[in-house]
């Protein structure tokens, strides 16, 4: 369905909520009709023994088909009924949490068959009428409720469009914003992430091991730690590689640990009935695309193309079997999944499409297209936009967080303030006008900060959990809303949120390392992600990258960690400017400058040496005495 929408080159237009005449888009509606038709067949089969007055055994089975455990109600086995309902609830959780498509129908059918064996003289014959009537009443109530909710959503959309008329996307500056200096608190926050990343690659001290299927999985802790460090590098120290780049490489290496990606063997088996454990080729955007964004951001910031070489990634199943990929082949698989899925998006867990995860897929493609001149995004952007406008948007203009690709169903509680704020960030590189509209709704209706900076968030469902450990907490929406506020230039809101986080989640500084003790590792990384962001920061990381001067000029190539903390590192293409602080007692420290002109002489201010000469490899060492904040400038003497 073609609709009138601005292109990525026209983000200045107000982007309104599309008018909807039906509750669902055409593809979602088709999936829902198919689901209802399937249920109707099952219900007709269940009704047949009742209507045709077959034997009690057949009636018990038929009632069991009408609703899980209803056959046990017929046989007056209340304990079996309760057990069935509990087992079915667990099966639904498994279906949602791990993509296990087998569990719900197995429990349903097993209970119906089990009821046959429980037929005896004490049957509750009233159930033959009560269950079909109750089921019909439930279906009618759902249909009526859906219609009422749709009409209310249409009214909300009209109200929202009135204030959205005044909303425009942020202007795109001609140049990437200059780097700013990190504060002592920023550097202490970064040290927590760096300590996590720079430990031996096969060690995971400080990471939360809860499960590897849902949001607390270690992969997400690795992802968001890497994204926060990448934003810090772009916005604070674009001319520093050293341990900041090493930390990102180590996080990418940890993604190849089987303990991190091995979950896919089971999800693919019980969700797609496919025994292939390879985590890249099918579905699983929550792994492939999140890895792709880590790699693309690293390559964009550093110019290091090691992950674009054949065999850069190895996912080893055992001594005899492994899967190898590189940035190009991962990107190709992400593109192929987008291209073949009629929704214009593809699943995380088998069957379940998350809109947020698919923005990571788009951002992976955008990075690859920018770095290598491919046209992956051009191939799929129209279908992706259609989903974001029609199939995955509620009638009142919010982006649906999750939907079943097979059944068309959604889980409303997951469409929350946190989910909306995340979309306002991660959509900014590909669909900035949709991102801006989404943030406008969040900012006006779900976030408020009074004149004293006191923050209030409207929370529902998933918002009330720390997604990194499932403990009851609103730290995750704090982190994501702060990130979105920074992205869209609402610095006052971001400041209020961070102040609220400091008040609620007990930040401590131990040995120069700052972390929130009442937050998971993932939430700490997300809070740092927001701290290091700026207006259009994430969009610039993905869609623009560093300036040509940053990409070609001198860099601080090596510095000892944690002895030397780099608060700012920039280059104009010829000179290198640094702001350094001591991280472990100060004293005399050795640095290596890189990407200098081979054989050229440079004057140095702020260091022990007054000048240095670059070697044939374009590197030179210099010495600094760190007893506090230290500015260092390396300037070429030769023209």
C-alpha positions in Angstrom: 0.0 0.0 0.0 1.6 3.3 -1.1 1.1 6.2 1.3 2.4 9.8 1.1 5.4 9.9 3.3 8.5 12.1 3.3 11.8 10.5 2.3 14.9 10.6 4.4 15.9 13.7 2.5 12.8 15.5 3.6 12.8 15.2 7.4 11.7 18.8 8.0 8.0 18.1 7.3 5.6 17.4 10.2 5.1 13.7 10.2 1.6 12.9 11.3 0.0 9.7 12.4 -1.5 8.0 9.3 -5.3 7.9 9.4 -6.5 4.3 10.0 -9.9 3.0 9.0 -9.3 -0.4 10.5 -7.6 -1.6 13.6 -4.8 -3.4 11.8 -2.7 -3.1 8.7 -3.5 -5.4 5.7 -0.8 -8.0 6.4 -1.5 -8.1 10.1 -5.2 -8.4 9.4 -4.5 -11.3 7.0 -2.5 -13.1 9.7 -5.2 -12.5 12.3 -7.8 -13.9 9.9 -5.7 -17.0 9.3 -5.3 -17.4 13.1 -9.0 -17.1 13.7 -9.8 -19.5 10.9 -7.4 -22.1 12.5 -9.0 -21.6 15.9 -12.4 -21.9 14.3 -11.5 -25.3 12.8 -10.3 -26.5 16.2 -13.4 -25.2 17.9 -15.7 -26.9 15.3 -13.9 -30.2 15.9 -14.3 -29.7 19.6 -18.0 -28.9 19.2 -18.8 -31.9 17.0 -18.9 -34.5 19.8 -21.2 -32.2 21.8 -23.6 -31.3 19.0 -23.7 -35.0 17.7 -24.1 -36.3 21.3 -21.2 -38.7 21.1 -19.8 -40.8 24.0 -18.5 -39.1 27.1 -14.9 -39.9 26.2 -15.3 -38.0 22.9 -17.1 -35.1 24.7 -14.2 -34.8 27.2 -11.8 -34.7 24.3 -13.9 -32.1 22.4 -14.2 -29.9 25.4 -10.5 -30.1 25.8 -10.1 -28.7 22.3 -12.4 -25.8 23.0 -10.2 -24.5 25.8 -7.0 -25.9 27.5 -8.1 -28.1 30.4 -11.9 -27.8 29.8 -12.1 -31.6 29.4 -10.9 -31.9 33.0 -13.7 -29.6 34.1 -16.2 -32.0 32.4 -14.7 -34.9 34.3 -14.8 -32.8 37.6 -11.0 -33.1 38.0 -10.3 -29.6 39.3 -6.7 -30.4 40.3 -6.0 -31.5 36.7 -7.7 -28.4 35.4 -5.5 -26.1 37.6 -2.4 -28.0 36.6 -3.3 -27.7 32.9 -3.9 -24.0 33.2 -0.6 -23.5 35.0 1.3 -25.6 32.4 -0.4 -23.7 29.6 0.6 -20.4 31.1 4.2 -21.7 31.4 4.1 -22.8 27.8 2.9 -19.4 26.7 5.8 -17.8 28.6 8.2 -20.2 26.8 6.7 -19.4 23.5 7.1 -15.7 24.1 10.5 -15.9 25.8 12.3 -18.5 23.7 10.2 -18.9 20.6 9.1 -22.4 21.6 6.2 -23.0 19.2 5.8 -26.6 20.3 5.0 -26.0 24.0 1.5 -24.4 23.8 -0.1 -26.8 21.4 1.5 -29.8 23.1 0.0 -28.8 26.5 -3.4 -28.1 24.9 -3.6 -31.4 23.0 -2.1 -33.5 25.8 -4.7 -32.2 28.3 -7.5 -33.0 25.8 -6.2 -36.5 25.4 -5.6 -36.9 29.1 -9.3 -36.0 29.8 -10.3 -39.1 27.9 -8.7 -41.3 30.5 -10.5 -39.4 33.3 -14.0 -40.1 32.2 -16.0 -41.7 35.0 -19.5 -41.6 36.5 -19.2 -38.2 38.2 -19.3 -36.1 35.1 -20.4 -32.5 35.2 -22.7 -32.5 32.2 -23.5 -28.8 32.6 -20.0 -28.1 31.2 -21.2 -29.3 27.8 -23.2 -26.1 27.6 -21.3 -23.8 29.9 -17.9 -24.0 28.1 -19.2 -23.3 24.6 -21.4 -20.4 25.9 -18.5 -19.0 27.9 -16.2 -19.3 24.9 -18.7 -17.5 22.7 -19.1 -14.8 25.3 -15.4 -14.3 25.6 -14.9 -14.0 21.8 -17.8 -11.5 21.6 -16.3 -9.5 24.4 -12.9 -9.4 22.7 -14.4 -8.3 19.4 -16.5 -5.6 21.1 -13.6 -4.5 23.2 -11.3 -4.3 20.2 -13.8 -2.1 18.4 -14.2 0.2 21.4 -10.4 0.4 21.8 -10.0 1.2 18.1 -12.5 4.1 18.2 -10.7 5.5 21.3 -7.3 5.2 19.5 -8.7 7.1 16.5 -9.6 9.9 18.8 -6.2 9.9 20.5 -4.6 10.0 17.0 -6.6 13.0 16.1 -5.6 14.8 19.3 -1.9 13.9 18.8 -1.9 15.1 15.3 -2.9 18.5 16.4 0.2 19.0 18.4 2.4 17.0 16.0 1.6 19.6 13.3 4.2 21.8 15.1 6.9 19.1 15.3 9.7 19.0 12.9 12.8 16.8 12.7 16.0 18.3 14.0 18.1 20.1 11.4 21.2 18.3 10.2 24.3 20.4 10.8 26.8 20.7 8.0 29.5 19.4 10.2 29.6 16.7 12.9 29.4 18.3 16.3 32.9 19.0 17.9 34.1 16.7 20.7 33.6 17.8 24.3 35.7 17.1 27.3 34.6 14.3 29.7 34.2 15.2 33.3 35.7 13.3 36.2 32.3 11.6 36.6 32.2 10.7 32.9 35.6 9.1 33.1 34.7 7.2 36.3 31.6 5.9 34.5 33.7 4.9 31.5 36.1 3.0 33.7 33.3 0.7 34.8 32.6 -0.2 31.2 36.3 -0.5 30.3 37.0 -2.8 33.3 34.2 -5.1 32.1 35.6 -5.1 28.5 39.3 -5.3 29.1 39.3 -8.4 31.3 40.5 -11.6 29.6 38.2 -12.4 26.7 37.1 -15.8 28.2 36.2 -14.2 31.5 32.9 -12.4 32.3 33.4 -11.1 35.9 30.8 -8.4 36.6 28.3 -9.6 34.0 24.9 -10.8 35.0 24.2 -14.4 34.1 20.4 -14.9 34.4 19.3 -16.4 31.1 20.4 -16.2 27.5 17.0 -16.1 25.8 15.5 -12.8 26.8 16.6 -9.2 27.7 18.9 -10.2 30.6 21.1 -12.2 28.2 24.8 -11.5 28.3 24.9 -10.5 24.6 22.9 -7.4 25.4 25.3 -6.4 28.1 28.1 -6.7 25.6 26.2 -4.8 23.0 25.3 -1.8 25.1 28.7 -1.6 26.7 30.2 -1.4 23.2 27.6 1.1 22.0 28.3 3.4 25.0 32.1 3.2 24.4 31.6 3.9 20.6 29.5 7.0 21.4 32.1 8.1 23.9 34.8 7.7 21.2 32.8 9.7 18.7 31.7 12.5 21.0 34.6 12.8 23.4 37.8 11.2 22.0 37.5 10.7 18.2 41.3 10.9 17.9 42.0 8.2 20.6 42.2 4.6 19.7 44.4 2.7 22.3 42.5 0.9 25.0 39.2 2.4 24.0 39.4 0.6 20.7 40.8 -2.5 22.3 37.9 -2.7 24.7 35.4 -2.7 21.8 37.4 -5.5 20.1 37.3 -7.5 23.2 33.6 -7.1 23.5 33.2 -8.3 19.9 35.4 -11.3 20.7 33.2 -12.1 23.7 30.2 -12.2 21.3 31.9 -15.3 19.7 31.9 -17.2 23.0 29.5 -20.2 22.7 28.0 -19.3 26.1 26.8 -16.1 24.5 25.4 -17.4 21.2 24.8 -21.1 21.9 21.2 -20.4 22.9 20.2 -20.3 19.2 20.6 -24.1 18.8 17.6 -24.5 21.0 15.5 -21.5 19.8 15.9 -22.6 16.2 15.1 -26.2 17.0 11.9 -25.7 19.0 10.9 -22.5 17.2 11.6 -23.3 13.6 12.0 -27.1 13.8 15.4 -26.5 12.4 18.5 -28.2 14.1 21.0 -25.7 12.6 22.9 -24.0 15.4 24.4 -21.3 13.2 23.3 -18.0 14.8 23.5 -15.8 11.7 21.6 -17.0 8.6 18.0 -17.2 9.8 15.9 -14.9 12.1 17.9 -14.1 15.3 18.2 -10.4 14.4 18.8 -9.9 18.1 22.2 -11.4 17.6 23.3 -10.8 14.0 22.2 -7.2 13.7 23.4 -6.2 17.2 26.8 -7.7 16.4 26.7 -5.9 13.1 26.1 -2.5 14.8 29.0 -3.2 17.2 31.4 -3.9 14.3 30.1 -1.1 12.0 30.4 1.5 14.8 33.9 0.3 15.6 35.1 0.3 12.0 33.5 3.7 11.4 35.3 5.3 14.4 38.7 3.7 13.9 39.0 2.9 10.2 40.1 -0.6 11.3 38.8 -3.1 8.7 39.9 -6.3 10.4 36.3 -7.5 10.8 35.7 -7.1 7.1 38.3 -9.7 6.3 37.2 -13.3 5.4 36.8 -15.4 8.5 36.8 -12.5 11.0 34.2 -14.2 13.2 34.2 -17.8 14.3 31.3 -19.4 16.0 32.6 -22.8 17.1 30.2 -25.5 17.9 32.8 -28.1 18.7 36.2 -29.3 17.5 34.7 -30.5 14.2 32.1 -27.8 13.4 32.3 -24.1 13.2 30.7 -21.2 11.3 32.8 -18.3 10.0 31.6 -14.8 8.9 32.8 -11.3 8.4 31.1 -7.9 8.5 30.1 -8.3 4.8 28.6 -11.7 5.1 26.8 -10.8 8.4 25.3 -7.8 6.6 24.3 -9.8 3.6 22.4 -12.3 5.9 20.6 -9.4 7.6 19.7 -7.9 4.3 18.4 -11.3 3.0 16.2 -11.7 6.1 14.7 -8.3 5.6 14.2 -8.9 1.9 12.4 -12.2 2.2 10.0 -11.3 5.1 6.7 -9.9 3.9 6.5 -7.6 7.0 9.7 -5.8 5.9 11.1 -6.9 9.2 12.2 -10.3 10.6 12.1 -12.2 13.8 14.3 -12.3 16.9 13.0 -15.4 18.5 11.3 -17.6 15.9 7.9 -16.1 15.1 8.3 -13.0 17.2 9.2 -9.8 15.4 10.4 -6.9 17.6 10.3 -3.5 16.0 13.3 -2.3 18.1 15.5 -5.2 17.1 14.8 -4.4 13.4 16.1 -0.9 13.8 19.4 -2.5 14.7 19.3 -4.4 11.5 18.6 -1.2 9.5 21.5 0.5 11.3 23.8 -2.3 10.5 22.9 -2.0 6.8 23.3 1.8 6.9 26.8 1.5 8.4 27.8 -1.0 5.8 26.3 1.1 2.9 28.2 4.2 4.1 31.5 2.4 4.6 31.4 0.2 1.5 29.1 1.9 -1.0 26.5 -0.9 -1.0 22.8 -0.2 -1.5 21.2 -2.6 1.0 19.0 0.1 2.6 17.7 1.3 -0.7 16.5 -2.2 -1.5 14.3 -2.5 1.6 13.6 1.0 3.0 10.1 1.2 1.4 8.9 -2.0 3.0 10.5 -1.1 6.3 8.8 2.3 6.3 5.5 0.7 5.4 5.8 -1.5 8.4 6.6 1.4 10.6 3.7 3.4 9.2 1.0 0.7 8.8 1.7 -2.8 10.1 3.6 -2.0 13.3 1.9 1.3 14.3 -1.1 1.3 16.7 -4.1 3.4 15.5 -3.1 6.1 17.9 0.4 6.4 16.5 2.7 4.4 18.8 5.0 1.8 17.3 4.0 -1.8 18.3 6.8 -3.4 20.2 6.2 -7.0 19.2 4.1 -9.0 16.8 3.8 -12.7 15.9 4.9 -13.1 12.3 2.8 -16.3 12.0 -0.3 -15.4 14.0 -0.4 -11.6 13.8 -0.9 -11.3 17.6 0.8 -8.7 19.8 1.5 -8.4 23.5 0.2 -4.9 24.4 2.1 -4.6 27.7 5.4 -4.4 25.8 4.4 -1.3 23.9 5.6 1.0 26.7 7.3 4.2 27.5 10.7 2.5 27.4 10.0 0.8 24.1 8.8 4.1 22.5 11.8 6.0 23.7 14.1 3.3 22.3 12.5 3.6 18.9 12.9 7.4 19.1 16.7 6.8 19.2 17.3 3.7 17.1 15.0 4.9 14.2 16.8 8.3 14.0 19.4 7.2 11.5 17.0 5.6 9.0 13.6 7.3 9.6 14.3 10.5 11.5 10.8 11.9 11.0 9.2 8.8 12.6 11.8 9.0 15.4 11.0 12.6 16.0 7.2 11.9 16.0 7.7 9.1 18.4 9.8 11.3 20.8 7.2 14.1 20.6 4.6 11.7 21.9 6.8 10.3 24.6 7.9 13.8 25.7 4.4 15.3 25.9 2.4 12.4 27.3 4.8 10.0 29.2 7.6 12.2 30.5 7.4 15.3 32.7 10.0 17.3 34.7 8.9 20.2 36.8 10.8 23.5 37.4 12.8 21.8 40.2 13.9 19.0 37.9 11.7 16.4 39.6 11.0 13.7 37.0 7.8 11.6 36.5 7.6 8.8 33.9 4.3 7.1 32.9 5.2 3.4 33.4 3.4 0.3 32.3 4.2 -3.4 31.9 7.9 -4.0 30.9 8.8 -0.5 32.2 8.6 -1.7 35.8 11.5 -4.2 35.4 15.2 -3.8 35.1 15.5 -5.6 31.8 19.0 -6.7 32.7 18.0 -8.9 35.7 14.2 -8.8 35.8 14.1 -7.2 39.3 11.4 -4.7 40.0 12.8 -1.3 39.1 12.3 1.6 36.7 16.0 2.0 35.9 15.7 0.8 32.3 13.1 3.5 31.3 15.3 6.1 33.0 18.3 5.0 30.9 16.4 4.8 27.6 14.4 8.0 28.0 17.6 9.8 28.9 19.3 8.5 25.8 16.3 9.6 23.7 16.2 13.0 25.3 19.9 13.6 24.5 19.3 12.4 20.9 16.5 14.9 20.3 18.1 17.8 22.0 16.0 17.9 25.2 19.0 18.3 27.5 16.9 19.6 30.4 14.9 16.4 30.4 18.0 14.3 30.1 19.6 16.1 33.0 16.5 15.6 35.2 16.4 11.9 34.4 20.1 11.4 35.2 19.6 13.4 38.5 16.6 11.1 39.3 18.8 8.0 38.5 21.5 9.3 40.9 18.8 9.7 43.6 17.2 6.3 43.1 19.8 3.8 42.0 22.7 4.4 44.5 25.8 5.3 42.4 29.1 4.7 44.1 32.7 5.4 43.2 35.2 2.8 44.2 38.9 3.1 43.3 37.9 5.6 40.6 35.2 3.4 39.1 31.6 4.7 39.1 28.5 2.4 38.8 24.9 2.1 40.0 24.6 -0.5 42.7 20.9 -0.8 42.3 21.0 -1.5 38.6 22.0 -4.5 36.4 25.2 -4.4 34.3 23.0 -3.8 31.2 21.2 -0.9 32.9 24.6 0.6 33.9 25.7 0.4 30.3 22.4 1.9 29.0 22.8 4.8 31.5 26.3 5.4 30.2 25.0 5.2 26.6 22.7 8.1 27.4 25.5 10.0 29.3 27.8 9.9 26.3 25.1 10.8 23.7 24.4 14.3 22.4 21.9 15.8 20.0 21.7 13.5 17.0 24.7 11.6 18.4 23.5 8.1 17.6 22.2 9.2 14.1 25.7 10.7 13.4 27.4 7.5 14.6 25.5 5.4 12.1 24.6 7.7 9.2 27.5 10.2 9.1 30.6 9.0 10.9 33.7 11.0 11.7 34.9 14.0 9.7 37.6 13.4 7.1 40.1 15.2 9.3 39.4 12.8 12.1 39.6 9.8 9.8 43.1 10.8 8.4 44.7 12.9 11.1 47.0 11.9 14.0 45.7 9.8 16.8 46.7 8.9 20.3 47.4 5.2 19.4 48.4 3.9 22.9 48.1 5.0 26.5 48.4 2.8 29.6 45.0 2.0 31.3 43.9 3.0 33.9 47.0 5.2 34.5 46.0 7.6 31.8 42.4 8.7 31.3 41.7 10.4 28.0 39.1 13.1 28.5 39.3 14.6 25.0 41.2 13.7 21.9 40.7 15.6 18.6 42.6 16.3 15.4 42.2 18.9 12.6 43.9 16.6 10.2 47.4 17.8 11.0 47.7 18.4 14.8 46.6 16.3 17.7 45.0 17.8 20.8 44.6 15.9 24.0 43.2 16.4 27.5 44.5 13.8 29.9 43.8 13.0 33.6 45.5 10.6 35.9 43.5 7.4 36.6 45.7 5.5 39.0 47.9 7.8 41.0 49.4 9.9 38.2 53.1 10.1 37.7 55.2 9.9 34.5 53.5 8.1 31.7 54.5 7.0 28.2 52.2 7.6 25.2 52.3 6.6 21.6 51.0 9.0 18.9 50.1 7.4 15.6 49.1 8.2 12.1 51.8 10.9 11.9 53.6 11.6 8.7 56.6 9.2 8.5 59.8 11.0 9.3 58.1 14.3 10.1 59.1 16.4 13.1 56.3 17.6 15.5 56.5 20.2 18.3 54.9 19.0 21.5 53.4 21.2 24.3 52.4 19.7 27.7 54.8 16.8 27.4 58.3 16.2 28.7 59.8 16.3 25.1 59.6 19.6 23.3 59.4 17.8 20.0 59.2 14.3 18.5 60.0 12.7 15.1 57.7 10.1 13.6 59.1 6.8 12.6 58.6 5.1 9.3 55.4 3.5 10.7 54.0 7.0 11.5 54.4 6.5 15.2 56.3 8.3 17.9 56.5 8.1 21.7 56.1 11.0 24.1 56.2 11.3 27.9 53.8 13.2 30.1 53.8 14.0 33.8 50.2 13.5 35.1 49.5 15.3 38.4 46.1 16.5 37.4 44.4 17.8 34.2 47.0 17.9 31.4 46.6 19.5 28.0 48.9 18.1 25.3 49.2 19.4 21.7 51.2 17.7 18.9 51.8 20.1 16.0 53.7 19.4 12.7 56.7 21.6 12.2 57.1 20.8 8.5 54.7 22.1 6.0 
